[in-house]
Amino acid sequence: MRIFGLGGRVMARLGATTVLIPGGKLLAAFDKGEIDAAELYPPAVDERQPLKDKVKLIYVPGWHQPETVMELIVNKERWNALSEHQRSLIEGACLATLQATLNETAKLQADALAKLAKEGVKIQPWPEDVLTALRAAWGEIAKEQGNQDYFFRTVLDDIEKFREKSETGTSPMPNVKAEPPTSAETESTP
């Protein structure tokens, strides 16, 4: 399977042989039998790729990357050298970009999945036992990574606290006018 990073570690933990193949070489890798599956792009990008002519099954949701988060990283000294007005302009632009992304992404991906389905690609949910195994393997990998990397553990703990508050309704959720995501990323198999 073409997958990398933490998602690749999870798949390897479950027995998959993971390989790193550039996105532009996936079609050839499928043709040559070098891979049986691939994690690639979100559906809106997948839909425009010739890969859909070969790959006829997409599993959702994209468990390994439920959302793409964009970041702007600025050197602290340079940030501090900016005026308050300049910093507020940058922060406003980042917030507007994030809000637009949250508002538009779910519908964009759902529309792409619908178009892929009309073109003969089967869209199928992961079986619950597979999702359970993926979650369990992720828990193991995350714990191992957290034991090796303090920053990773700090971020993961913060995410978990946010999720707990969100599930109990004790923290405000962003004011987003979008359908709930059906898939932010997909895994594809021929």
Contact map, one row per residue, 1 for C-alpha under 8 A:
1110000000000001111000000000000000111110000000000000000000000000000000000000000000000000000000000000000000000000000000000000000000000000000000000000000000000000000000000000000000000000000000
1111000000000000011110000000000000101111000000000000000000000000000000000000000000000000000000000000000000000000000000000000000000000000000000000000000000000000000000000000000000000000000000
1111101100000000011100000000000000000111000000000000000000000000000000000000000000000000000000000000000000000000000000000000000000000000000000000000000000000000000000000000000000000000000000
0111111110000000011100000000000000000000000000000000000000000000000000000000000000000000000000000000000000000000000000000000000000000000000000000000000000000000000000000000000000000000000000
0011111110000000000000000000000000000000000000000000000000000000000000000000000000000000000000000000000000000000000000000000000000000000000000000000000000000000000000000000000000000000000000
0001111111000000000000000000000000000000000000000000000000000001000000000000000000000000000000000000000000000000000000000000000000000000000010000000000000000000000000000000000000000000000000
0011111111100000000000000000000000000000000000000000000000000001100000000000000000000000000000000000000000000000000000000000000000000000010000000000000000000000000000000000000000000000000000
0011111111110000010000000000000000000000000000000000000000000000000000000000000000000000000000000000000000000000000000000000000000000000000000000000000000000000000000000000000000000000000000
0001111111111000000000000000000000000000000000000000000000000000000000000000000000000000000000000000000000000000000000000000000000000000000010000000000000000000000000000000000000000000000000
0000011111111100000000000000000000000000000000000000000000000000000000000000000000000000000000000000000000000000000000000000000000000100110010000000000000000000000000000000000000000000000000
0000001111111111110000000000000000000000000000000000000000000000000000000000000000000000000000000000000000000000000000000000000000000100000000000000000000000000000000000000000000000000000000
0000000111111111110000000000000000000000000000000000000000000000000000000000000000000000000000000000000000000000000000000000000000000000000000000000000000000000000000000000000000000000000000
0000000011111111000000000000000000000000000000000000000000000000000000000000000000000000000000000000000000000000000000000000000000000000100000000000000000000000000000000000000000000000000000
0000000001111111000000000000000000000000000000000000000000000000000000000000000000000000000000000000000000000000000000000000000000001100100000000000000000000000000000000000000000000000000000
0000000000111111100000000000000000000000000000000000000000000000000000000000000000000000000000000000000000000000000000000000000000000000000000000000000000000000000000000000000000000000000000
1000000000111111110000000000000000000000000000000000000000000000000000000000000000000000000000000000000000000000000000000000000000000000000000000000000000000000000000000000000000000000000000
1000000000110011111000000000000000000000000000000000000000000000000000000000000000000000000000000000000000000000000000000000000000000000000000000000000000000000000000000000000000000000000000
1111000100110001111100000000000000000000000000000000000000000000000000000000000000000000000000000000000000000000000000000000000000000000000000000000000000000000000000000000000000000000000000
1111000000000000111110000000000000000000000000000000000000000000000000000000000000000000000000000000000000000000000000000000000000000000000000000000000000000000000000000000000000000000000000
0111000000000000011111000000000000000000000000000000000000000000000000000000000000000000000000000000000000000000000000000000000000000000000000000000000000000000000000000000000000000000000000
0100000000000000001111101100000000000000000000000000000000000000000000000000000000000000000000000000000000000000000000000000000000000000000000000000000000000000000000000000000000000000000000
0000000000000000000111111100000000000000000000000000000000000000000000000000000000000000000000000000000000000000000000000000000000000000000000000000000000000000000000000000000000000000000000
0000000000000000000011111100000000000001000000000000000000000000000000000000000000000000000000000000000000000000000000000000000000000000000000000000000000000000000000000000000000000000000000
0000000000000000000001111110000000000000000000000000000000000000000000000000000000000000000000000000000000000000000000000000000000000000000000000000000000000000000000000000000000000000000000
0000000000000000000011111111100000000000000000000000000000000000000000000000000000000000000000000000000000000000000000000000000000000000000000000000000000000000000000000000000000000000000000
0000000000000000000011111111110000000100000000000010000000000000000000000000000000000000000000000000000000000000000000000000000000000000000000000000000000000000000000000000000000000000000000
0000000000000000000000011111111000000000000000000110010000000000000000000000000000000000000000000000000000000000000000000000000000000000000000000000000000000000000000000000000000000000000000
0000000000000000000000001111111100000000000000000000000000000000000000000000000000000000000000000000000000000000000000000000000000000000000000000000000000000000000000000000000000000000000000
0000000000000000000000001111111111100000000000000000000000000000000000000000000000000000000000000000000000000000000000000000000000000000000000000000000000000000000000000000000000000000000000
0000000000000000000000000111111111110000000000000000010000000000000000000000000000000000000000000000000000000000000000000000000000000000000000000000000000000000000000000000000000000000000001
0000000000000000000000000011111111000000000000000000000000000000000000000000000000000000000000000000000000000000000000000000000000000000000000000000000000000000000000000000000000000000000000
0000000000000000000000000001111111100000000000000000000000000000000000000000000000000000000000000000000000000000000000000000000000000000000000000000000000000000000000000000000000000000000000
0000000000000000000000000000111111110000000000000000000000000000000000000000000000000000000000000000000000000000000000000000000000000000000000000000000000000000000000000000000000000000000000
0000000000000000000000000000111111110000000000000000000000000000000000000000000000000000000000000000000000000000000000000000000000000000000000000000000000000000000000000000000000000000000000
1100000000000000000000000000110111111100000000000000000000000000000000000000000000000000000000000000000000000000000000000000000000000000000000000000000000000000000000000000000000000000000000
1000000000000000000000000000010011111100000000000000000000000000000000000000000000000000000000000000000000000000000000000000000000000000000000000000000000000000000000000000000000000000000011
1100000000000000000000000000000000111110000000000000000000000000000000000000000000000000000000000000000000000000000000000000000000000000000000000000000000000000000000000000000000000000001111
1110000000000000000000000100000000111111000000000000000000000000000000000000000000000000000000000000000000000000000000000000000000000000000000000000000000000000000000000000000000000000001110
1110000000000000000000000000000000001111100000000000000000000000000000000000000000000000000000000000000000000000000000000000000000000000000000000000000000000000000000000000000000000000111100
0110000000000000000000100000000000000111110001000000000000000000000000000000000000000000000000000000000000000000000000000000000000000000000000000000000000000000000000000000000000000000111100
0000000000000000000000000000000000000011111111000000000000000000000000000000000000000000000000000000000000000000000000000000000000000000000000000000000000000000000000000000000000000000110000
0000000000000000000000000000000000000001111111000000000000000000000000000000000000000000000000000000000000001000000000000000000000000000000000000000000000000000000000000000000000000011110000
0000000000000000000000000000000000000000111111100000000000000000000000000000000000000000000000000000000000001101100000000000000000000000000000000000000000000000000000000000000000000011110000
0000000000000000000000000000000000000000111111110000000000000000000000000000000000000000000000000000000000011011100000000000000000000000000000000000000000000000000000000000000000000000000000
0000000000000000000000000000000000000000111111111000000000000000000000000000000000000000000000000000000000000000000000000000000000000000000000000000000000000000000000000000000000000000000000
0000000000000000000000000000000000000001111111111011000000000000000000000000000000000000000000000000000000000000000000000000000000000000000000000000000000000000000000000000000000000000000000
0000000000000000000000000000000000000000001111111001000000000000000000000000000000000000000000000000000000000001101100000000000000000000000000000000000000000000000000000000000000000000000000
0000000000000000000000000000000000000000000111111100000000000000000000000000000000000000000000000000000000000000000000000000000000000000000000000000000000000000000000000000000000000000000000
0000000000000000000000000000000000000000000011111111000000000000000000000000000000000000000000000000000000000000000000000000000000000000000000000000000000000000000000000000000000000000000000
0000000000000000000000000010000000000000000000011111110000000000000000000000000000000000000000000000000000000000000000000000000000000000000000000000000000000000000000000000000000000000000000
0000000000000000000000000110000000000000000001001111111000000000000000000000000000000000000000000000000000000000000000000000000000000000000000000000000000000000000000000000000000000000000000
0000000000000000000000000000000000000000000001101111111100000000000000000000000000000000000000000000000000000000000100001000000000000000000000000000000000000000000000000000000000000000000000
0000000000000000000000000000000000000000000000000111111100000000000000000000000000000000000000000000000000000000000000000000000000000000000000000000000000000000000000000000000000000000000000
0000000000000000000000000010010000000000000000000111111100000000000000000000000000000000000000000000000000000000000000000000000000000000000000000000000000000000000000000000000000000000000001
0000000000000000000000000000000000000000000000000011111111000000000000000000000000000000000000000000000000000000000000001000000000000000000000000000000000000000000000000000000000000000000111
0000000000000000000000000000000000000000000000000001111111000000000000000000000000000000000000000000000000000000000000011100000000000000000000000000000000000000000000000000000000000000000111
0000000000000000000000000000000000000000000000000000001111100000000000000000000000000000000000000000000000000000000000001111000000000000000000000000000000000000000000000000000000000000000111
0000000000000000000000000000000000000000000000000000001111110000000000000000000000000000000000000000000000000000000000001111000000000000000000000000000000000000000000000000000000000000011110
0000000000000000000000000000000000000000000000000000000011111100000000000000000000000000000000000000000000000000000000000011110000000000000000000000000000000000000000000000000000000000011100
0000000000000000000000000000000000000000000000000000000001111110000000000000000000000000000000000000000000000000000000000011110000000000000000000000000000000000000000000000000000000110111000
0000000000000000000000000000000000000000000000000000000000111110010000000000000000000000000000000000000000000000000000000000110000000000000000000000000000000000000000000000000000000111110000
0000000000000000000000000000000000000000000000000000000000111111110000000000000000000000000000000000000000000000000000000000000000000000000000000000000000000000000000000000000000000011111000
0000000000000000000000000000000000000000000000000000000000011111110000000000000000000000000000000000000000000000000000000000000000100100000000000000000000000000000000000000000000000000100000
0000011000000000000000000000000000000000000000000000000000000111110000000000000000000000000000000000000000000000000000000000000000000000000000000000000000000000000000000000000000000000100000
0000001000000000000000000000000000000000000000000000000000000111111100000000000000000000000000000000000000000000000000000000000000000000000000000000000000000000000000000000000000000001100000
0000000000000000000000000000000000000000000000000000000000001111111100000000000000000000000000000000000000000000000000000000000000000000000000000000000000000000000000000000000000000011100000
0000000000000000000000000000000000000000000000000000000000000000111110000000000000000000000000000000000000000000000000000000000000000000000000000000000000000000000000000000000000000001100000
0000000000000000000000000000000000000000000000000000000000000000111111000000000000000000000000000000000000000000000000000000000000000000000000000000000000000000000000000000000000000001000000
0000000000000000000000000000000000000000000000000000000000000000001111100000000000000000000000000000000000000000000000000000000000000000000000000000000000000000000000000000000000000000000000
0000000000000000000000000000000000000000000000000000000000000000000111110000000000000000000000000100000000000000000000000000000000000000000000000000000000000000000000000000000000000000000000
0000000000000000000000000000000000000000000000000000000000000000000011111000000000000000000000000000000000000000000000000000000000000000000000000000000000000000000000000000000000000000000000
0000000000000000000000000000000000000000000000000000000000000000000001111100000000000000000001000000000000000000000000000000000000000000000000000000000000000000000000000000000000000000000000
0000000000000000000000000000000000000000000000000000000000000000000000111110000000000000000000000000000000000000000000000000000000000000000000000000000000000000000000000000000000000000000000
0000000000000000000000000000000000000000000000000000000000000000000000011111011000000000000000000000000000000000000000000000000000000000000000000000000000000000000000000000000000000000000000
0000000000000000000000000000000000000000000000000000000000000000000000001111111000000000000000000000000000000000000000000000000000000000000000000000000000000000000000000000000000000000000000
0000000000000000000000000000000000000000000000000000000000000000000000000111111100000000000000000000000000000000000000000000000000000000000000000000000000000000000000000000000000000000000000
0000000000000000000000000000000000000000000000000000000000000000000000000011111110000000000000000000000000000000000000000000000000000000000000000000000000000000000000000000000000000000000000
0000000000000000000000000000000000000000000000000000000000000000000000000111111111000000000000000000000000000000000000000000000000000000000000000000000000000000000000000000000000000000000000
0000000000000000000000000000000000000000000000000000000000000000000000000111111111000010000000000000000000000000000000000000000000000000000000000000000000000000000000000000000000000000000000
0000000000000000000000000000000000000000000000000000000000000000000000000001111111100000000000000000000000000000000000000000000000000000000000000000000000000000000000000000000000000000000000
0000000000000000000000000000000000000000000000000000000000000000000000000000111111100000000000000000000000000000000000000000000000000000000000000000000000000000000000000000000000000000000000
0000000000000000000000000000000000000000000000000000000000000000000000000000011111111110000000000000000000000000000000000000000000000000000000000000000000000000000000000000000000000000000000
0000000000000000000000000000000000000000000000000000000000000000000000000000000111111110000000000000000000000000000000000000000000000000000000000000000000000000000000000000000000000000000000
0000000000000000000000000000000000000000000000000000000000000000000000000000000001111111000000000000000000000000000000000000000000000000000000000000000000000000000000000000000000000000000000
0000000000000000000000000000000000000000000000000000000000000000000000000000000001111111100000000000000000000000000000000000000000000000000000000000000000000000000000000000000000000000000000
0000000000000000000000000000000000000000000000000000000000000000000000000000000001111111110000000000000000000000000000000000000000000000000000000000000000000000000000000000000000000000000000
0000000000000000000000000000000000000000000000000000000000000000000000000000001001111111111000000000000000000000000000000000000000000000000000000000000000000000000000000000000000000000000000
0000000000000000000000000000000000000000000000000000000000000000000000000000000000011111111100000000000000000000000000000000000000000000000000000000000000000000000000000000000000000000000000
0000000000000000000000000000000000000000000000000000000000000000000000000000000000001111111110000000000000000000000000000000000000000000000000000000000000000000000000000000000000000000000000
0000000000000000000000000000000000000000000000000000000000000000000000000000000000000111111111000000000000000000000000000000000000000000000000000000000000000000000000000000000000000000000000
0000000000000000000000000000000000000000000000000000000000000000000000000000000000000011111111100000000000000000000000000000000000000000000000000000000000000000000000000000000000000000000000
0000000000000000000000000000000000000000000000000000000000000000000000000000000000000001111111110000000000000000000000000000000000000000000000000000000000000000000000000000000000000000000000
0000000000000000000000000000000000000000000000000000000000000000000000000000000000000000111111111000000000000000000000000000000000000000000000000000000000000000000000000000000000000000000000
0000000000000000000000000000000000000000000000000000000000000000000000010000000000000000011111111100000000000000000000000000000000000000000000000000000000000000000000000000000000000000000000
0000000000000000000000000000000000000000000000000000000000000000000000000000000000000000001111111110000000000000000000000000000000000000000000000000000000000000000000000000000000000000000000
0000000000000000000000000000000000000000000000000000000000000000000000000000000000000000000111111111000000000000000000000000000000000000000000000000000000000000000000000000000000000000000000
0000000000000000000000000000000000000000000000000000000000000000000000000000000000000000000011111111100000000000000000000000000000000000000000000000000000000000000000000000000000000000000000
0000000000000000000000000000000000000000000000000000000000000000000001000000000000000000000001111111110000000000000000000000000000000000000000000000000000000000000000000000000000000000000000
0000000000000000000000000000000000000000000000000000000000000000000000000000000000000000000000111111111000000000000000000000000000000000000000000000000000000000000000000000000100000000000000
0000000000000000000000000000000000000000000000000000000000000000000000000000000000000000000000011111111100000000000000000000000000000000000000000000000000000000000000000000000000000000000000
0000000000000000000000000000000000000000000000000000000000000000000000000000000000000000000000001111111110000000000000000000000000000000000000000000000000000000000000000000000000000000000000
0000000000000000000000000000000000000000000000000000000000000000000000000000000000000000000000000111111111000000000000000000000000000000000000000000000000000000000000000000000101000000000000
0000000000000000000000000000000000000000000000000000000000000000000000000000000000000000000000000011111111000000000000000000000000000000000000000000000000000000000000000000000111000000000000
0000000000000000000000000000000000000000000000000000000000000000000000000000000000000000000000000001111111110000000000000000000000000000000000000000000000000000000000000000000001000000000000
0000000000000000000000000000000000000000000000000000000000000000000000000000000000000000000000000000111111111000000000000000000000000000000000000000000000000000000000000000000001001001000000
0000000000000000000000000000000000000000000000000000000000000000000000000000000000000000000000000000011111111100000000000000000000000000000000000000000000000000000000000000000001111111000000
0000000000000000000000000000000000000000000000000000000000000000000000000000000000000000000000000000000111111110000000000000000000000000000000000000000000000000000000000000000001101000000000
0000000000000000000000000000000000000000000100000000000000000000000000000000000000000000000000000000000111111111000000000000000000000000000000000000000000000000000000000000000000000000000000
0000000000000000000000000000000000000000011100000000000000000000000000000000000000000000000000000000000011111111100000000000000000000000000000000000000000000000000000000000000000001111000000
0000000000000000000000000000000000000000001000000000000000000000000000000000000000000000000000000000000001111111110000000000000000000000000000000000000000000000000000000000000000001110000000
0000000000000000000000000000000000000000000100000000000000000000000000000000000000000000000000000000000000111111111000000000000000000000000000000000000000000000000000000000000000000000000000
0000000000000000000000000000000000000000001100100000000000000000000000000000000000000000000000000000000000011111111100000000000000000000000000000000000000000000000000000000000000000000000000
0000000000000000000000000000000000000000001100100000000000000000000000000000000000000000000000000000000000001111111110000010000000000000000000000000000000000000000000000000000000000000000000
0000000000000000000000000000000000000000000000000000000000000000000000000000000000000000000000000000000000000111111111000000000000000000000000000000000000000000000000000000000000000000000000
0000000000000000000000000000000000000000000000100000000000000000000000000000000000000000000000000000000000000011111111100000000000000000000000000000000000000000000000000000000000000000000000
0000000000000000000000000000000000000000000000100001000000000000000000000000000000000000000000000000000000000001111111111100000000000000000000000000000000000000000000000000000000000000000000
0000000000000000000000000000000000000000000000000000000000000000000000000000000000000000000000000000000000000000111111111110000000000000000000000000000000000000000000000000000000000000000000
0000000000000000000000000000000000000000000000000000000000000000000000000000000000000000000000000000000000000000011111111000000000000000000000000000000000000000000000000000000000000000000000
0000000000000000000000000000000000000000000000000000000000000000000000000000000000000000000000000000000000000000001111111000000000000000000000000000000000000000000000000000000000000000000000
0000000000000000000000000000000000000000000000000000000100000000000000000000000000000000000000000000000000000000000111111100000000000000000000000000000000000000000000000000000000000000000000
0000000000000000000000000000000000000000000000000001001111000000000000000000000000000000000000000000000000000000000111111110000000000000000000000000000000000000000000000000000000000000000000
0000000000000000000000000000000000000000000000000000000111000000000000000000000000000000000000000000000000000000000110011111000000000000000000000000000000000000000000000000000000000000000000
0000000000000000000000000000000000000000000000000000000011110000000000000000000000000000000000000000000000000000100010001111100000000000000000000000000000000000000000000000000000000000000000
0000000000000000000000000000000000000000000000000000000011110000000000000000000000000000000000000000000000000000000000000111110000000000000000000000000000000000000000000000000000000000000000
0000000000000000000000000000000000000000000000000000000000111000000000000000000000000000000000000000000000000000000000000011111000000000000000000000000000000000000000000000000000000000000000
0000000000000000000000000000000000000000000000000000000000111000000000000000000000000000000000000000000000000000000000000001111101100000000000000000000000000000000000000000000000000000000000
0000000000000000000000000000000000000000000000000000000000000000000000000000000000000000000000000000000000000000000000000000111111100000000000000000000000000000000000000000000000000000000000
0000000000000000000000000000000000000000000000000000000000000000000000000000000000000000000000000000000000000000000000000000011111110000000000000000000000000000000000000000000000000000000000
0000000000000000000000000000000000000000000000000000000000000000000000000000000000000000000000000000000000000000000000000000001111111000000000000000000000000000000000000000000000000000000000
0000000000000000000000000000000000000000000000000000000000000000000000000000000000000000000000000000000000000000000000000000011111111100000000000000000000000000000000000000000000000000000000
0000000000000000000000000000000000000000000000000000000000000010000000000000000000000000000000000000000000000000000000000000011111111110000000000000000000000000000000000000000000000000000000
0000000000000000000000000000000000000000000000000000000000000000000000000000000000000000000000000000000000000000000000000000000111111111000000000000000000000000000000000000000000000000000000
0000000000000100000000000000000000000000000000000000000000000000000000000000000000000000000000000000000000000000000000000000000011111111100000000000000000000000000000000000000000000000000000
0000000001100100000000000000000000000000000000000000000000000010000000000000000000000000000000000000000000000000000000000000000001111111110000000000000000000000000000000000000000000000000000
0000000000000000000000000000000000000000000000000000000000000000000000000000000000000000000000000000000000000000000000000000000000111111111000000000000000000000000000000000000000000000000000
0000000000000000000000000000000000000000000000000000000000000000000000000000000000000000000000000000000000000000000000000000000000011111111100000000000000000000000000000000000000000000000000
0000000001001100000000000000000000000000000000000000000000000000000000000000000000000000000000000000000000000000000000000000000000001111111110000000000000000000000000000000000000000000000000
0000001001000000000000000000000000000000000000000000000000000000000000000000000000000000000000000000000000000000000000000000000000000111111111000000000000000000000000000000000000000000000000
0000000000000000000000000000000000000000000000000000000000000000000000000000000000000000000000000000000000000000000000000000000000000011111111100000000000000000000000000000000000000000000000
0000000000000000000000000000000000000000000000000000000000000000000000000000000000000000000000000000000000000000000000000000000000000001111111110000000000000000000000000000000000000000000000
0000010011000000000000000000000000000000000000000000000000000000000000000000000000000000000000000000000000000000000000000000000000000000111111111000000000000000000000000000000000000000000000
0000000000000000000000000000000000000000000000000000000000000000000000000000000000000000000000000000000000000000000000000000000000000000011111111100000000000000000000000000000000000000000000
0000000000000000000000000000000000000000000000000000000000000000000000000000000000000000000000000000000000000000000000000000000000000000001111111110000010000000000000000000000000000000000000
0000000000000000000000000000000000000000000000000000000000000000000000000000000000000000000000000000000000000000000000000000000000000000000111111111000000000000000000000000000000000000000000
0000000000000000000000000000000000000000000000000000000000000000000000000000000000000000000000000000000000000000000000000000000000000000000011111111100110000000000000000000000000000000000000
0000000000000000000000000000000000000000000000000000000000000000000000000000000000000000000000000000000000000000000000000000000000000000000001111111111111010000000000000000000000000000000000
0000000000000000000000000000000000000000000000000000000000000000000000000000000000000000000000000000000000000000000000000000000000000000000000111111110010000000000000000000000000000000000000
0000000000000000000000000000000000000000000000000000000000000000000000000000000000000000000000000000000000000000000000000000000000000000000000011111110000000000000000000000000000000000000000
0000000000000000000000000000000000000000000000000000000000000000000000000000000000000000000000000000000000000000000000000000000000000000000000001111111110000000000000000000000000000000000000
0000000000000000000000000000000000000000000000000000000000000000000000000000000000000000000000000000000000000000000000000000000000000000000000000111111111000000000000000000000000000000000000
0000000000000000000000000000000000000000000000000000000000000000000000000000000000000000000000000000000000000000000000000000000000000000000000000100111111100000000000000000000000000000000000
0000000000000000000000000000000000000000000000000000000000000000000000000000000000000000000000000000000000000000000000000000000000000000000000001100111111110000000000000000000000000000000000
0000000000000000000000000000000000000000000000000000000000000000000000000000000000000000000000000000000000000000000000000000000000000000000000101110111111111000000000000000000000000000000000
0000000000000000000000000000000000000000000000000000000000000000000000000000000000000000000000000000000000000000000000000000000000000000000000000100011111111100000000000000000000000000000000
0000000000000000000000000000000000000000000000000000000000000000000000000000000000000000000000000000000000000000000000000000000000000000000000000000001111111110000000000000000000000000000000
0000000000000000000000000000000000000000000000000000000000000000000000000000000000000000000000000000000000000000000000000000000000000000000000000100000111111111000000000000000000000000000000
0000000000000000000000000000000000000000000000000000000000000000000000000000000000000000000000000000000000000000000000000000000000000000000000000000000011111111100000000000000000000000000000
0000000000000000000000000000000000000000000000000000000000000000000000000000000000000000000000000000000000000000000000000000000000000000000000000000000001111111110000000000000000000000000000
0000000000000000000000000000000000000000000000000000000000000000000000000000000000000000000000000000000000000000000000000000000000000000000000000000000000111111111000000000000000000000000000
0000000000000000000000000000000000000000000000000000000000000000000000000000000000000000000000000000000000000000000000000000000000000000000000000000000000011111111100000000000000000000000000
0000000000000000000000000000000000000000000000000000000000000000000000000000000000000000000000000000000000000000000000000000000000000000000000000000000000001111111110000000000000000000000000
0000000000000000000000000000000000000000000000000000000000000000000000000000000000000000000000000000000000000000000000000000000000000000000000000000000000000111111111000010000000000000000000
0000000000000000000000000000000000000000000000000000000000000000000000000000000000000000000000000000000000000000000000000000000000000000000000000000000000000011111111100000000000000000000000
0000000000000000000000000000000000000000000000000000000000000000000000000000000000000000000000000000000000000000000000000000000000000000000000000000000000000001111111110000000000000000000000
0000000000000000000000000000000000000000000000000000000000000000000000000000000000000000000000000000000000000000000000000000000000000000000000000000000000000000111111111110000000000000000000
0000000000000000000000000000000000000000000000000000000000000000000000000000000000000000000000000000000000000000000000000000000000000000000000000000000000000000011111111111100000000000000000
0000000000000000000000000000000000000000000000000000000000000000000000000000000000000000000000000000000000000000000000000000000000000000000000000000000000000000001111111100000000000000000000
0000000000000000000000000000000000000000000000000000000000000000000000000000000000000000000000000000000000000000000000000000000000000000000000000000000000000000000111111100000000000000000000
0000000000000000000000000000000000000000000000000000000000000000000000000000000000000000000000000000000000000000000000000000000000000000000000000000000000000000000011111111000000000000000000
0000000000000000000000000000000000000000000000000000000000000000000000000000000000000000000000000000000000000000000000000000000000000000000000000000000000000000000011111111000000000000000000
0000000000000000000000000000000000000000000000000000000000000000000000000000000000000000000000000000000000000000000000000000000000000000000000000000000000000000010011001111100000000000000000
0000000000000000000000000000000000000000000000000000000000000000000000000000000000000000000000000000000000000000000000000000000000000000000000000000000000000000000001001111110000000000000000
0000000000000000000000000000000000000000000000000000000000000000000000000000000000000000000000000000000000000000000000000000000000000000000000000000000000000000000001000011111000000000000000
0000000000000000000000000000000000000000000000000000000000000000000000000000000000000000000000000000000000000000000000000000000000000000000000000000000000000000000000000001111100000000000000
0000000000000000000000000000000000000000000000000000000000000000000000000000000000000000000000000000000000000000000000000000000000000000000000000000000000000000000000000000111110000000000000
0000000000000000000000000000000000000000000000000000000000000000000000000000000000000000000000000010011000000000000000000000000000000000000000000000000000000000000000000000011111000000000000
0000000000000000000000000000000000000000000000000000000000000000000000000000000000000000000000000000001000000000000000000000000000000000000000000000000000000000000000000000001111100000000000
0000000000000000000000000000000000000000000000000000000000000000000000000000000000000000000000000000011111100000000000000000000000000000000000000000000000000000000000000000000111110000000000
0000000000000000000000000000000000000000000000000000000000000000000000000000000000000000000000000000000001100000000000000000000000000000000000000000000000000000000000000000000011111000000000
0000000000000000000000000000000000000000000000000000000000000000000000000000000000000000000000000000000001000000000000000000000000000000000000000000000000000000000000000000000001111100000000
0000000000000000000000000000000000000000000000000000000000000000000000000000000000000000000000000000000011101100000000000000000000000000000000000000000000000000000000000000000000111111000000
0000000000000000000000000000000000000000000000000000000000011000000000000000000000000000000000000000000001001100000000000000000000000000000000000000000000000000000000000000000000011111000000
0000000000000000000000000000000000000000011000000000000000011100010000000000000000000000000000000000000001001100000000000000000000000000000000000000000000000000000000000000000000001111110000
0000000000000000000000000000000000000000011000000000000000001100111100000000000000000000000000000000000011001000000000000000000000000000000000000000000000000000000000000000000000001111110000
0000000000000000000000000000000000000011111000000000000000011111111000000000000000000000000000000000000000000000000000000000000000000000000000000000000000000000000000000000000000000011111000
0000000000000000000000000000000000000011111000000000000001111100000000000000000000000000000000000000000000000000000000000000000000000000000000000000000000000000000000000000000000000011111100
0000000000000000000000000000000000001111000000000000000001110100000000000000000000000000000000000000000000000000000000000000000000000000000000000000000000000000000000000000000000000000111110
0000000000000000000000000000000000001111000000000000001111100000000000000000000000000000000000000000000000000000000000000000000000000000000000000000000000000000000000000000000000000000011111
0000000000000000000000000000000000011100000000000000001111000000000000000000000000000000000000000000000000000000000000000000000000000000000000000000000000000000000000000000000000000000001111
0000000000000000000000000000010000011000000000000000011110000000000000000000000000000000000000000000000000000000000000000000000000000000000000000000000000000000000000000000000000000000000111
